[in-house]
Amino acid sequence: MKYVLAPLADYTDAPFRLMCFEGGADMAYTEMVSAAALAHAHGPSERLLVMMPGEGPVGCQIFGSSESDVAAAARKVSGRGFSELNLNAGCPMKTVTRSGAGAKLLDDPAKIGRLLKAMKENTDLPVTLKTRLGPHPARTTVYDILGEAERAGASGISIHARYASQLHGGEVHLDELARVVETARIPVTGNGSVRTPREASGMSATGVSAIMIGRGALADPSIFRRLREGGDVAAPDGPSLCAKHLGYILKFREMLAARHPGERIPSPDAFASVKMHRHLFRYFGGLPGAAAMRARLNSVRTVAEIYDIITSYANGRHTQA
């Protein structure tokens, strides 16, 4: 089974993707990138397209509701080394849906088809779709969406087997996912709260060609290897993962500064502290002294402080052992 890192806003940047590739991911996606922002050459959005050496294959995911915007974004993304261009038609967050994008598109399968067609006409990359079963359980639109995607020439479809109304919780409808797979003429990737070998086995039984992992990878980028090998891989060492991730973040910041000399890239301290506040807590979660660790992490402002926390915790744990 192929295991893929899902696109997660604010999380699946280049350093984290690299951690996941080292943890066994077969493929990864960028964070969601605004098609409108790319169309208007928005600097921070352009930086979301930067990859690090050692990554790949990486698909670029965009969101948008305008055919002209997604067409322009497709042209911008082409030639940057991505393996595919993916349209998000499932994110339920208001920051995305208020512009008519993401899960808002679930009500209009024909529009999804037009957006995919506009993308396909403006890139040589394979064009794919990420979506959900429908807006809510009383309205399942995924079959109409699938038909539109196939007619538009999409090369594959990823389906979060929940409805938009469920956000990221509640039942994962594997029975419905299996029916979609049976209906589809293009490869289907399954998504939805897979964290254990048993859950992976259940999703695999639907007939999907790949399994997409999102939140389960945030504290454990080696989850891909553990799922593939049935959980026999040893649990990751939080402090070691944290130190490695921090090193990748600093390298990535150097890359951005070199590639965008005219832009204001935050200092190493500012860049690392913002990035690591999203991940530090997770690497130490559930370990002895995690509560005290969180209190320290809340005040982290420099790279030196982050390394000091990692080192002191590792030494303390070694002493306790």
HELIX and SHEET records of a PDB file:
HELIX    1   1 ALA A   14  GLU A   22  1                                   9    
HELIX    2   2 ALA A   35  ALA A   39  1                                   5    
HELIX    3   3 GLY A   43  ARG A   47  1                                   5    
HELIX    4   4 GLU A   67  VAL A   77  1                                  11    
HELIX    5   5 LYS A   94  THR A   97  1                                   4    
HELIX    6   6 GLY A  102  ASP A  107  5                                   6    
HELIX    7   7 PRO A  109  LYS A  120  1                                  12    
HELIX    8   8 VAL A  142  ARG A  151  1                                  10    
HELIX    9   9 ALA A  164  GLN A  166  5                                   3    
HELIX   10  10 LEU A  174  THR A  183  1                                  10    
HELIX   11  11 PRO A  197  SER A  204  1                                   8    
HELIX   12  12 ARG A  215  ALA A  217  5                                   3    
HELIX   13  13 ILE A  223  ARG A  228  1                                   6    
HELIX   14  14 GLY A  238  ARG A  259  1                                  22    
HELIX   15  15 PRO A  268  HIS A  277  1                                  10    
HELIX   16  16 LEU A  280  PHE A  284  1                                   5    
HELIX   17  17 ALA A  290  LEU A  297  1                                   8    
HELIX   18  18 VAL A  303  GLN A  320  1                                  18    
SHEET    1   A 9 VAL A  33  SER A  34  0                                        
SHEET    2   A 9 VAL A  58  PHE A  63  1                                        
SHEET    3   A 9 MET A  27  TYR A  29  1                                        
SHEET    4   A 9 LYS A   2  LEU A   5  1                                        
SHEET    5   A 9 ALA A 210  ILE A 213  1                                        
SHEET    6   A 9 VAL A 188  ASN A 191  1                                        
SHEET    7   A 9 GLY A 156  HIS A 160  1                                        
SHEET    8   A 9 VAL A 127  ARG A 132  1                                        
SHEET    9   A 9 GLU A  84  ALA A  89  1                                        
END                                                                             
